[in-house]
Amino acid sequence: MHCSVIGDRIAVGTAPFMPDYAMIARSGISNLRFVQTMLHPIGGDVVAINLAANDAGLPTAAMPHRVRQDVAAARVVWLLPNIRRSGVRDAIEAVAPRTVIACSTTLHTSVPTVCT
């Protein structure tokens, strides 16, 4: 099974728990910067996405749609950031209905389960 995790610090933090997956992530990166510098077509069996935690003051609403356009995996799971800013969670949930997992302090153990 080919699994990728893309996104920000939370995605980076999964590396010790998932040595065989592809990681496309950078700590502190915003959705906008990820789209501008790191996004490319991503396929495979499973892609877990964690973005938006670093989007304070940025135009977030369109970014989940832009990220999703380049992800063509059989299964896509969005890891919802644990933030309460207006619009961020709604934008992710709008593009990823039924595929959202809320982030928590146990995320590092839940991401490997997503990719099995």
Backbone as XML, in Angstrom:
<?xml version="1.0"?>
<chain id="A" units="angstrom">
  <residue number="1" name="MET">
    <atom name="N" x="0.849" y="-1.177" z="0.000"/>
    <atom name="CA" x="0.000" y="0.000" z="0.000"/>
    <atom name="C" x="0.888" y="1.232" z="0.000"/>
  </residue>
  <residue number="2" name="HIS">
    <atom name="N" x="0.572" y="2.179" z="-0.860"/>
    <atom name="CA" x="1.315" y="3.427" z="-0.909"/>
    <atom name="C" x="0.526" y="4.503" z="-0.185"/>
  </residue>
  <residue number="3" name="CYS">
    <atom name="N" x="1.124" y="5.063" z="0.853"/>
    <atom name="CA" x="0.468" y="6.074" z="1.679"/>
    <atom name="C" x="1.330" y="7.315" z="1.736"/>
  </residue>
  <residue number="4" name="SER">
    <atom name="N" x="0.701" y="8.480" z="1.655"/>
    <atom name="CA" x="1.398" y="9.754" z="1.797"/>
    <atom name="C" x="0.692" y="10.581" z="2.850"/>
  </residue>
  <residue number="5" name="VAL">
    <atom name="N" x="1.465" y="11.382" z="3.557"/>
    <atom name="CA" x="0.912" y="12.362" z="4.483"/>
    <atom name="C" x="1.469" y="13.709" z="4.057"/>
  </residue>
  <residue number="6" name="ILE">
    <atom name="N" x="0.570" y="14.662" z="3.825"/>
    <atom name="CA" x="1.009" y="15.976" z="3.387"/>
    <atom name="C" x="0.520" y="17.031" z="4.358"/>
  </residue>
  <residue number="7" name="GLY">
    <atom name="N" x="1.288" y="18.112" z="4.493"/>
    <atom name="CA" x="0.828" y="19.201" z="5.324"/>
    <atom name="C" x="1.882" y="19.891" z="6.139"/>
  </residue>
  <residue number="8" name="ASP">
    <atom name="N" x="1.508" y="20.199" z="7.379"/>
    <atom name="CA" x="2.339" y="21.033" z="8.248"/>
    <atom name="C" x="2.962" y="20.221" z="9.387"/>
  </residue>
  <residue number="9" name="ARG">
    <atom name="N" x="3.196" y="20.852" z="10.514"/>
    <atom name="CA" x="3.916" y="20.249" z="11.633"/>
    <atom name="C" x="3.330" y="18.919" z="12.089"/>
  </residue>
  <residue number="10" name="ILE">
    <atom name="N" x="2.038" y="18.801" z="12.067"/>
    <atom name="CA" x="1.418" y="17.552" z="12.507"/>
    <atom name="C" x="1.783" y="16.423" z="11.549"/>
  </residue>
  <residue number="11" name="ALA">
    <atom name="N" x="1.796" y="16.704" z="10.269"/>
    <atom name="CA" x="2.229" y="15.698" z="9.299"/>
    <atom name="C" x="3.698" y="15.347" z="9.508"/>
  </residue>
  <residue number="12" name="VAL">
    <atom name="N" x="4.537" y="16.349" z="9.750"/>
    <atom name="CA" x="5.960" y="16.108" z="10.015"/>
    <atom name="C" x="6.125" y="15.216" z="11.244"/>
  </residue>
  <residue number="13" name="GLY">
    <atom name="N" x="5.304" y="15.440" z="12.259"/>
    <atom name="CA" x="5.400" y="14.688" z="13.506"/>
    <atom name="C" x="5.039" y="13.221" z="13.391"/>
  </residue>
  <residue number="14" name="THR">
    <atom name="N" x="4.425" y="12.828" z="12.295"/>
    <atom name="CA" x="4.079" y="11.414" z="12.130"/>
    <atom name="C" x="5.260" y="10.575" z="11.637"/>
  </residue>
  <residue number="15" name="ALA">
    <atom name="N" x="6.327" y="11.202" z="11.162"/>
    <atom name="CA" x="7.460" y="10.484" z="10.553"/>
    <atom name="C" x="8.009" y="9.340" z="11.406"/>
  </residue>
  <residue number="16" name="PRO">
    <atom name="N" x="8.251" y="9.539" z="12.710"/>
    <atom name="CA" x="8.791" y="8.426" z="13.488"/>
    <atom name="C" x="7.847" y="7.225" z="13.595"/>
  </residue>
  <residue number="17" name="PHE">
    <atom name="N" x="6.573" y="7.455" z="13.394"/>
    <atom name="CA" x="5.574" y="6.400" z="13.541"/>
    <atom name="C" x="5.234" y="5.712" z="12.221"/>
  </residue>
  <residue number="18" name="MET">
    <atom name="N" x="5.671" y="6.298" z="11.115"/>
    <atom name="CA" x="5.347" y="5.764" z="9.792"/>
    <atom name="C" x="6.564" y="5.839" z="8.875"/>
  </residue>
  <residue number="19" name="PRO">
    <atom name="N" x="7.566" y="5.024" z="9.100"/>
    <atom name="CA" x="8.799" y="5.138" z="8.325"/>
    <atom name="C" x="8.662" y="4.778" z="6.848"/>
  </residue>
  <residue number="20" name="ASP">
    <atom name="N" x="7.613" y="4.098" z="6.447"/>
    <atom name="CA" x="7.486" y="3.645" z="5.064"/>
    <atom name="C" x="6.528" y="4.482" z="4.212"/>
  </residue>
  <residue number="21" name="TYR">
    <atom name="N" x="6.079" y="5.624" z="4.704"/>
    <atom name="CA" x="5.164" y="6.434" z="3.921"/>
    <atom name="C" x="5.907" y="7.630" z="3.330"/>
  </residue>
  <residue number="22" name="ALA">
    <atom name="N" x="5.327" y="8.225" z="2.318"/>
    <atom name="CA" x="5.898" y="9.429" z="1.714"/>
    <atom name="C" x="5.401" y="10.645" z="2.483"/>
  </residue>
  <residue number="23" name="MET">
    <atom name="N" x="6.297" y="11.503" z="2.900"/>
    <atom name="CA" x="5.925" y="12.709" z="3.625"/>
    <atom name="C" x="6.227" y="13.919" z="2.756"/>
  </residue>
  <residue number="24" name="ILE">
    <atom name="N" x="5.217" y="14.724" z="2.532"/>
    <atom name="CA" x="5.365" y="15.990" z="1.826"/>
    <atom name="C" x="4.862" y="17.042" z="2.798"/>
  </residue>
  <residue number="25" name="ALA">
    <atom name="N" x="5.751" y="17.530" z="3.644"/>
    <atom name="CA" x="5.322" y="18.392" z="4.740"/>
    <atom name="C" x="6.455" y="19.294" z="5.202"/>
  </residue>
  <residue number="26" name="ARG">
    <atom name="N" x="6.063" y="20.387" z="5.849"/>
    <atom name="CA" x="7.014" y="21.314" z="6.439"/>
    <atom name="C" x="6.363" y="21.972" z="7.656"/>
  </residue>
  <residue number="27" name="SER">
    <atom name="N" x="7.062" y="21.997" z="8.751"/>
    <atom name="CA" x="6.542" y="22.638" z="9.958"/>
    <atom name="C" x="6.273" y="24.114" z="9.697"/>
  </residue>
  <residue number="28" name="GLY">
    <atom name="N" x="5.121" y="24.575" z="10.166"/>
    <atom name="CA" x="4.779" y="25.985" z="10.080"/>
    <atom name="C" x="4.240" y="26.457" z="8.745"/>
  </residue>
  <residue number="29" name="ILE">
    <atom name="N" x="4.082" y="25.565" z="7.792"/>
    <atom name="CA" x="3.642" y="25.985" z="6.458"/>
    <atom name="C" x="2.137" y="26.247" z="6.434"/>
  </residue>
  <residue number="30" name="SER">
    <atom name="N" x="1.749" y="27.272" z="5.719"/>
    <atom name="CA" x="0.328" y="27.590" z="5.549"/>
    <atom name="C" x="-0.200" y="26.873" z="4.306"/>
  </residue>
  <residue number="31" name="ASN">
    <atom name="N" x="-1.513" y="26.830" z="4.175"/>
    <atom name="CA" x="-2.130" y="26.287" z="2.968"/>
    <atom name="C" x="-1.606" y="26.993" z="1.726"/>
  </residue>
  <residue number="32" name="LEU">
    <atom name="N" x="-1.596" y="28.317" z="1.776"/>
    <atom name="CA" x="-1.171" y="29.102" z="0.625"/>
    <atom name="C" x="0.272" y="28.790" z="0.236"/>
  </residue>
  <residue number="33" name="ARG">
    <atom name="N" x="1.185" y="28.768" z="1.188"/>
    <atom name="CA" x="2.593" y="28.484" z="0.905"/>
    <atom name="C" x="2.766" y="27.035" z="0.427"/>
  </residue>
  <residue number="34" name="PHE">
    <atom name="N" x="1.999" y="26.107" z="0.995"/>
    <atom name="CA" x="2.065" y="24.720" z="0.545"/>
    <atom name="C" x="1.681" y="24.621" z="-0.938"/>
  </residue>
  <residue number="35" name="VAL">
    <atom name="N" x="0.577" y="25.281" z="-1.311"/>
    <atom name="CA" x="0.130" y="25.255" z="-2.701"/>
    <atom name="C" x="1.182" y="25.886" z="-3.610"/>
  </residue>
  <residue number="36" name="GLN">
    <atom name="N" x="1.785" y="26.976" z="-3.171"/>
    <atom name="CA" x="2.766" y="27.686" z="-3.995"/>
    <atom name="C" x="4.082" y="26.925" z="-4.153"/>
  </residue>
  <residue number="37" name="THR">
    <atom name="N" x="4.500" y="26.174" z="-3.140"/>
    <atom name="CA" x="5.859" y="25.627" z="-3.157"/>
    <atom name="C" x="5.969" y="24.106" z="-3.116"/>
  </residue>
  <residue number="38" name="MET">
    <atom name="N" x="4.969" y="23.398" z="-2.635"/>
    <atom name="CA" x="5.127" y="21.964" z="-2.414"/>
    <atom name="C" x="4.092" y="21.091" z="-3.118"/>
  </residue>
  <residue number="39" name="LEU">
    <atom name="N" x="2.996" y="21.663" z="-3.527"/>
    <atom name="CA" x="1.920" y="20.861" z="-4.099"/>
    <atom name="C" x="2.256" y="20.411" z="-5.516"/>
  </residue>
  <residue number="40" name="HIS">
    <atom name="N" x="2.032" y="19.155" z="-5.779"/>
    <atom name="CA" x="2.154" y="18.557" z="-7.097"/>
    <atom name="C" x="1.177" y="17.397" z="-7.138"/>
  </residue>
  <residue number="41" name="PRO">
    <atom name="N" x="0.877" y="16.844" z="-8.294"/>
    <atom name="CA" x="-0.065" y="15.716" z="-8.325"/>
    <atom name="C" x="0.396" y="14.567" z="-7.422"/>
  </residue>
  <residue number="42" name="ILE">
    <atom name="N" x="-0.501" y="14.124" z="-6.571"/>
    <atom name="CA" x="-0.202" y="13.068" z="-5.605"/>
    <atom name="C" x="-1.239" y="11.971" z="-5.763"/>
  </residue>
  <residue number="43" name="GLY">
    <atom name="N" x="-0.774" y="10.747" z="-5.953"/>
    <atom name="CA" x="-1.679" y="9.617" z="-6.085"/>
    <atom name="C" x="-1.384" y="8.586" z="-5.018"/>
  </residue>
  <residue number="44" name="GLY">
    <atom name="N" x="-1.762" y="7.357" z="-5.284"/>
    <atom name="CA" x="-1.514" y="6.270" z="-4.344"/>
    <atom name="C" x="-2.789" y="5.727" z="-3.763"/>
  </residue>
  <residue number="45" name="ASP">
    <atom name="N" x="-2.614" y="4.917" z="-2.755"/>
    <atom name="CA" x="-3.761" y="4.288" z="-2.104"/>
    <atom name="C" x="-4.432" y="5.220" z="-1.105"/>
  </residue>
  <residue number="46" name="VAL">
    <atom name="N" x="-3.622" y="5.861" z="-0.258"/>
    <atom name="CA" x="-4.153" y="6.736" z="0.790"/>
    <atom name="C" x="-3.306" y="7.997" z="0.883"/>
  </residue>
  <residue number="47" name="VAL">
    <atom name="N" x="-3.973" y="9.141" z="0.982"/>
    <atom name="CA" x="-3.297" y="10.398" z="1.282"/>
    <atom name="C" x="-4.014" y="11.027" z="2.469"/>
  </residue>
  <residue number="48" name="ALA">
    <atom name="N" x="-3.256" y="11.311" z="3.517"/>
    <atom name="CA" x="-3.776" y="12.035" z="4.678"/>
    <atom name="C" x="-3.272" y="13.468" z="4.579"/>
  </residue>
  <residue number="49" name="ILE">
    <atom name="N" x="-4.178" y="14.428" z="4.708"/>
    <atom name="CA" x="-3.845" y="15.838" z="4.543"/>
    <atom name="C" x="-4.051" y="16.561" z="5.861"/>
  </residue>
  <residue number="50" name="ASN">
    <atom name="N" x="-3.049" y="17.317" z="6.271"/>
    <atom name="CA" x="-3.158" y="18.176" z="7.443"/>
    <atom name="C" x="-2.629" y="19.545" z="7.073"/>
  </residue>
  <residue number="51" name="LEU">
    <atom name="N" x="-3.529" y="20.474" z="6.865"/>
    <atom name="CA" x="-3.168" y="21.858" z="6.556"/>
    <atom name="C" x="-4.169" y="22.793" z="7.217"/>
  </residue>
  <residue number="52" name="ALA">
    <atom name="N" x="-3.823" y="24.052" z="7.324"/>
    <atom name="CA" x="-4.683" y="25.153" z="7.785"/>
    <atom name="C" x="-4.410" y="25.612" z="9.205"/>
  </residue>
  <residue number="53" name="ALA">
    <atom name="N" x="-3.643" y="24.885" z="9.975"/>
    <atom name="CA" x="-3.363" y="25.327" z="11.341"/>
    <atom name="C" x="-2.529" y="26.608" z="11.362"/>
  </residue>
  <residue number="54" name="ASN">
    <atom name="N" x="-1.832" y="26.902" z="10.271"/>
    <atom name="CA" x="-0.958" y="28.077" z="10.202"/>
    <atom name="C" x="-1.499" y="29.140" z="9.262"/>
  </residue>
  <residue number="55" name="ASP">
    <atom name="N" x="-2.806" y="29.236" z="9.156"/>
    <atom name="CA" x="-3.425" y="30.126" z="8.180"/>
    <atom name="C" x="-4.010" y="31.407" z="8.757"/>
  </residue>
  <residue number="56" name="ALA">
    <atom name="N" x="-3.612" y="31.816" z="9.932"/>
    <atom name="CA" x="-4.158" y="33.037" z="10.536"/>
    <atom name="C" x="-3.981" y="34.221" z="9.584"/>
  </residue>
  <residue number="57" name="GLY">
    <atom name="N" x="-5.076" y="34.875" z="9.255"/>
    <atom name="CA" x="-5.036" y="36.058" z="8.413"/>
    <atom name="C" x="-4.851" y="35.788" z="6.933"/>
  </residue>
  <residue number="58" name="LEU">
    <atom name="N" x="-4.864" y="34.540" z="6.520"/>
    <atom name="CA" x="-4.671" y="34.193" z="5.107"/>
    <atom name="C" x="-5.991" y="33.765" z="4.479"/>
  </residue>
  <residue number="59" name="PRO">
    <atom name="N" x="-6.112" y="33.884" z="3.159"/>
    <atom name="CA" x="-7.338" y="33.447" z="2.470"/>
    <atom name="C" x="-7.395" y="31.930" z="2.385"/>
  </residue>
  <residue number="60" name="THR">
    <atom name="N" x="-8.024" y="31.314" z="3.360"/>
    <atom name="CA" x="-8.018" y="29.859" z="3.486"/>
    <atom name="C" x="-9.115" y="29.171" z="2.697"/>
  </residue>
  <residue number="61" name="ALA">
    <atom name="N" x="-10.233" y="29.803" z="2.501"/>
    <atom name="CA" x="-11.419" y="29.119" z="1.977"/>
    <atom name="C" x="-11.179" y="28.376" z="0.670"/>
  </residue>
  <residue number="62" name="ALA">
    <atom name="N" x="-10.405" y="28.926" z="-0.244"/>
    <atom name="CA" x="-10.192" y="28.276" z="-1.543"/>
    <atom name="C" x="-9.078" y="27.240" z="-1.513"/>
  </residue>
  <residue number="63" name="MET">
    <atom name="N" x="-8.227" y="27.259" z="-0.511"/>
    <atom name="CA" x="-7.055" y="26.396" z="-0.503"/>
    <atom name="C" x="-7.374" y="24.900" z="-0.415"/>
  </residue>
  <residue number="64" name="PRO">
    <atom name="N" x="-8.305" y="24.459" z="0.430"/>
    <atom name="CA" x="-8.610" y="23.014" z="0.442"/>
    <atom name="C" x="-9.069" y="22.509" z="-0.925"/>
  </residue>
  <residue number="65" name="HIS">
    <atom name="N" x="-9.827" y="23.310" z="-1.646"/>
    <atom name="CA" x="-10.254" y="22.910" z="-2.989"/>
    <atom name="C" x="-9.045" y="22.776" z="-3.912"/>
  </residue>
  <residue number="66" name="ARG">
    <atom name="N" x="-8.120" y="23.711" z="-3.818"/>
    <atom name="CA" x="-6.923" y="23.677" z="-4.668"/>
    <atom name="C" x="-6.058" y="22.458" z="-4.343"/>
  </residue>
  <residue number="67" name="VAL">
    <atom name="N" x="-5.883" y="22.165" z="-3.055"/>
    <atom name="CA" x="-5.106" y="20.993" z="-2.654"/>
    <atom name="C" x="-5.788" y="19.733" z="-3.171"/>
  </residue>
  <residue number="68" name="ARG">
    <atom name="N" x="-7.079" y="19.645" z="-2.997"/>
    <atom name="CA" x="-7.816" y="18.437" z="-3.388"/>
    <atom name="C" x="-7.739" y="18.167" z="-4.887"/>
  </residue>
  <residue number="69" name="GLN">
    <atom name="N" x="-7.616" y="19.211" z="-5.696"/>
    <atom name="CA" x="-7.512" y="19.031" z="-7.151"/>
    <atom name="C" x="-6.293" y="18.206" z="-7.535"/>
  </residue>
  <residue number="70" name="ASP">
    <atom name="N" x="-5.210" y="18.311" z="-6.775"/>
    <atom name="CA" x="-3.974" y="17.607" z="-7.117"/>
    <atom name="C" x="-3.813" y="16.277" z="-6.391"/>
  </residue>
  <residue number="71" name="VAL">
    <atom name="N" x="-4.764" y="15.921" z="-5.551"/>
    <atom name="CA" x="-4.677" y="14.650" z="-4.828"/>
    <atom name="C" x="-5.655" y="13.673" z="-5.461"/>
  </residue>
  <residue number="72" name="ALA">
    <atom name="N" x="-5.108" y="12.600" z="-6.033"/>
    <atom name="CA" x="-5.929" y="11.623" z="-6.751"/>
    <atom name="C" x="-5.760" y="10.234" z="-6.159"/>
  </residue>
  <residue number="73" name="ALA">
    <atom name="N" x="-5.702" y="10.141" z="-4.864"/>
    <atom name="CA" x="-5.554" y="8.846" z="-4.194"/>
    <atom name="C" x="-6.895" y="8.127" z="-4.143"/>
  </residue>
  <residue number="74" name="ALA">
    <atom name="N" x="-6.826" y="6.828" z="-3.959"/>
    <atom name="CA" x="-8.046" y="6.039" z="-3.811"/>
    <atom name="C" x="-8.823" y="6.465" z="-2.567"/>
  </residue>
  <residue number="75" name="ARG">
    <atom name="N" x="-8.110" y="6.833" z="-1.511"/>
    <atom name="CA" x="-8.740" y="7.284" z="-0.261"/>
    <atom name="C" x="-8.013" y="8.535" z="0.208"/>
  </residue>
  <residue number="76" name="VAL">
    <atom name="N" x="-8.773" y="9.573" z="0.492"/>
    <atom name="CA" x="-8.212" y="10.826" z="0.990"/>
    <atom name="C" x="-8.832" y="11.118" z="2.346"/>
  </residue>
  <residue number="77" name="VAL">
    <atom name="N" x="-7.980" y="11.370" z="3.329"/>
    <atom name="CA" x="-8.437" y="11.671" z="4.682"/>
    <atom name="C" x="-7.868" y="13.033" z="5.077"/>
  </residue>
  <residue number="78" name="TRP">
    <atom name="N" x="-8.731" y="13.900" z="5.565"/>
    <atom name="CA" x="-8.300" y="15.222" z="6.022"/>
    <atom name="C" x="-8.231" y="15.218" z="7.538"/>
  </residue>
  <residue number="79" name="LEU">
    <atom name="N" x="-7.109" y="15.633" z="8.070"/>
    <atom name="CA" x="-6.921" y="15.754" z="9.508"/>
    <atom name="C" x="-7.267" y="17.184" z="9.890"/>
  </residue>
  <residue number="80" name="LEU">
    <atom name="N" x="-8.390" y="17.363" z="10.506"/>
    <atom name="CA" x="-8.914" y="18.689" z="10.815"/>
    <atom name="C" x="-8.090" y="19.348" z="11.900"/>
  </residue>
  <residue number="81" name="PRO">
    <atom name="N" x="-7.563" y="20.559" z="11.640"/>
    <atom name="CA" x="-6.747" y="21.221" z="12.658"/>
    <atom name="C" x="-7.586" y="21.584" z="13.873"/>
  </residue>
  <residue number="82" name="ASN">
    <atom name="N" x="-6.957" y="21.549" z="15.007"/>
    <atom name="CA" x="-7.631" y="21.857" z="16.269"/>
    <atom name="C" x="-7.627" y="23.361" z="16.499"/>
  </residue>
  <residue number="83" name="ILE">
    <atom name="N" x="-8.323" y="24.072" z="15.626"/>
    <atom name="CA" x="-8.419" y="25.525" z="15.718"/>
    <atom name="C" x="-9.870" y="25.927" z="15.583"/>
  </residue>
  <residue number="84" name="ARG">
    <atom name="N" x="-10.182" y="27.099" z="16.054"/>
    <atom name="CA" x="-11.575" y="27.550" z="16.059"/>
    <atom name="C" x="-11.804" y="28.780" z="15.184"/>
  </residue>
  <residue number="85" name="ARG">
    <atom name="N" x="-10.813" y="29.188" z="14.394"/>
    <atom name="CA" x="-10.987" y="30.374" z="13.562"/>
    <atom name="C" x="-12.131" y="30.170" z="12.580"/>
  </residue>
  <residue number="86" name="SER">
    <atom name="N" x="-12.893" y="31.207" z="12.417"/>
    <atom name="CA" x="-14.041" y="31.158" z="11.522"/>
    <atom name="C" x="-13.611" y="30.836" z="10.099"/>
  </residue>
  <residue number="87" name="GLY">
    <atom name="N" x="-14.284" y="29.899" z="9.501"/>
    <atom name="CA" x="-14.075" y="29.590" z="8.103"/>
    <atom name="C" x="-13.077" y="28.495" z="7.811"/>
  </residue>
  <residue number="88" name="VAL">
    <atom name="N" x="-12.071" y="28.295" z="8.649"/>
    <atom name="CA" x="-11.026" y="27.316" z="8.348"/>
    <atom name="C" x="-11.591" y="25.906" z="8.376"/>
  </residue>
  <residue number="89" name="ARG">
    <atom name="N" x="-12.191" y="25.542" z="9.477"/>
    <atom name="CA" x="-12.756" y="24.193" z="9.582"/>
    <atom name="C" x="-13.890" y="23.995" z="8.572"/>
  </residue>
  <residue number="90" name="ASP">
    <atom name="N" x="-14.703" y="25.033" z="8.383"/>
    <atom name="CA" x="-15.810" y="24.933" z="7.429"/>
    <atom name="C" x="-15.299" y="24.693" z="6.012"/>
  </residue>
  <residue number="91" name="ALA">
    <atom name="N" x="-14.217" y="25.366" z="5.628"/>
    <atom name="CA" x="-13.664" y="25.198" z="4.283"/>
    <atom name="C" x="-13.171" y="23.770" z="4.070"/>
  </residue>
  <residue number="92" name="ILE">
    <atom name="N" x="-12.541" y="23.205" z="5.073"/>
    <atom name="CA" x="-12.040" y="21.831" z="4.957"/>
    <atom name="C" x="-13.206" y="20.854" z="4.902"/>
  </residue>
  <residue number="93" name="GLU">
    <atom name="N" x="-14.168" y="21.037" z="5.803"/>
    <atom name="CA" x="-15.311" y="20.125" z="5.828"/>
    <atom name="C" x="-16.142" y="20.214" z="4.547"/>
  </residue>
  <residue number="94" name="ALA">
    <atom name="N" x="-16.160" y="21.377" z="3.888"/>
    <atom name="CA" x="-16.921" y="21.531" z="2.650"/>
    <atom name="C" x="-16.305" y="20.736" z="1.504"/>
  </residue>
  <residue number="95" name="VAL">
    <atom name="N" x="-14.982" y="20.664" z="1.457"/>
    <atom name="CA" x="-14.319" y="19.949" z="0.367"/>
    <atom name="C" x="-14.108" y="18.476" z="0.711"/>
  </residue>
  <residue number="96" name="ALA">
    <atom name="N" x="-14.254" y="18.137" z="1.966"/>
    <atom name="CA" x="-13.959" y="16.764" z="2.389"/>
    <atom name="C" x="-15.047" y="16.178" z="3.270"/>
  </residue>
  <residue number="97" name="PRO">
    <atom name="N" x="-16.298" y="16.203" z="2.834"/>
    <atom name="CA" x="-17.343" y="15.620" z="3.683"/>
    <atom name="C" x="-17.105" y="14.125" z="3.887"/>
  </residue>
  <residue number="98" name="ARG">
    <atom name="N" x="-17.351" y="13.685" z="5.076"/>
    <atom name="CA" x="-17.233" y="12.270" z="5.460"/>
    <atom name="C" x="-15.796" y="11.744" z="5.457"/>
  </residue>
  <residue number="99" name="THR">
    <atom name="N" x="-14.806" y="12.602" z="5.275"/>
    <atom name="CA" x="-13.416" y="12.128" z="5.282"/>
    <atom name="C" x="-12.563" y="12.910" z="6.268"/>
  </residue>
  <residue number="100" name="VAL">
    <atom name="N" x="-13.190" y="13.557" z="7.230"/>
    <atom name="CA" x="-12.470" y="14.405" z="8.169"/>
    <atom name="C" x="-12.262" y="13.672" z="9.487"/>
  </residue>
  <residue number="101" name="ILE">
    <atom name="N" x="-11.042" y="13.733" z="9.990"/>
    <atom name="CA" x="-10.714" y="13.212" z="11.321"/>
    <atom name="C" x="-10.252" y="14.398" z="12.150"/>
  </residue>
  <residue number="102" name="ALA">
    <atom name="N" x="-10.850" y="14.598" z="13.311"/>
    <atom name="CA" x="-10.439" y="15.707" z="14.165"/>
    <atom name="C" x="-9.069" y="15.428" z="14.759"/>
  </residue>
  <residue number="103" name="CYS">
    <atom name="N" x="-8.219" y="16.433" z="14.746"/>
    <atom name="CA" x="-6.892" y="16.288" z="15.327"/>
    <atom name="C" x="-6.989" y="16.266" z="16.841"/>
  </residue>
  <residue number="104" name="SER">
    <atom name="N" x="-6.065" y="15.565" z="17.434"/>
    <atom name="CA" x="-5.997" y="15.506" z="18.881"/>
    <atom name="C" x="-4.569" y="15.203" z="19.279"/>
  </residue>
  <residue number="105" name="THR">
    <atom name="N" x="-4.329" y="15.078" z="20.566"/>
    <atom name="CA" x="-2.978" y="14.766" z="21.022"/>
    <atom name="C" x="-2.592" y="13.343" z="20.670"/>
  </residue>
  <residue number="106" name="THR">
    <atom name="N" x="-3.550" y="12.528" z="20.248"/>
    <atom name="CA" x="-3.248" y="11.145" z="19.868"/>
    <atom name="C" x="-3.131" y="10.981" z="18.354"/>
  </residue>
  <residue number="107" name="LEU">
    <atom name="N" x="-2.986" y="12.094" z="17.643"/>
    <atom name="CA" x="-2.934" y="12.028" z="16.187"/>
    <atom name="C" x="-1.834" y="11.115" z="15.689"/>
  </residue>
  <residue number="108" name="HIS">
    <atom name="N" x="-0.682" y="11.134" z="16.323"/>
    <atom name="CA" x="0.438" y="10.335" z="15.833"/>
    <atom name="C" x="0.130" y="8.839" z="15.856"/>
  </residue>
  <residue number="109" name="THR">
    <atom name="N" x="-0.779" y="8.410" z="16.679"/>
    <atom name="CA" x="-1.161" y="7.001" z="16.658"/>
    <atom name="C" x="-2.333" y="6.757" z="15.722"/>
  </residue>
  <residue number="110" name="SER">
    <atom name="N" x="-3.135" y="7.788" z="15.419"/>
    <atom name="CA" x="-4.274" y="7.572" z="14.525"/>
    <atom name="C" x="-3.887" y="7.636" z="13.057"/>
  </residue>
  <residue number="111" name="VAL">
    <atom name="N" x="-2.881" y="8.399" z="12.685"/>
    <atom name="CA" x="-2.496" y="8.488" z="11.276"/>
    <atom name="C" x="-2.020" y="7.133" z="10.731"/>
  </residue>
  <residue number="112" name="PRO">
    <atom name="N" x="-1.186" y="6.395" z="11.422"/>
    <atom name="CA" x="-0.825" y="5.087" z="10.866"/>
    <atom name="C" x="-2.031" y="4.178" z="10.638"/>
  </residue>
  <residue number="113" name="THR">
    <atom name="N" x="-3.047" y="4.275" z="11.476"/>
    <atom name="CA" x="-4.244" y="3.476" z="11.309"/>
    <atom name="C" x="-4.975" y="3.867" z="10.039"/>
  </residue>
  <residue number="114" name="VAL">
    <atom name="N" x="-4.988" y="5.171" z="9.708"/>
    <atom name="CA" x="-5.615" y="5.656" z="8.491"/>
    <atom name="C" x="-4.964" y="5.025" z="7.279"/>
  </residue>
  <residue number="115" name="CYS">
    <atom name="N" x="-3.684" y="4.775" z="7.347"/>
    <atom name="CA" x="-2.917" y="4.302" z="6.187"/>
    <atom name="C" x="-2.761" y="2.789" z="6.149"/>
  </residue>
  <residue number="116" name="THR">
    <atom name="N" x="-3.632" y="2.068" z="6.817"/>
    <atom name="CA" x="-3.566" y="0.606" z="6.755"/>
    <atom name="C" x="-4.850" y="0.051" z="6.197"/>
  </residue>
</chain>
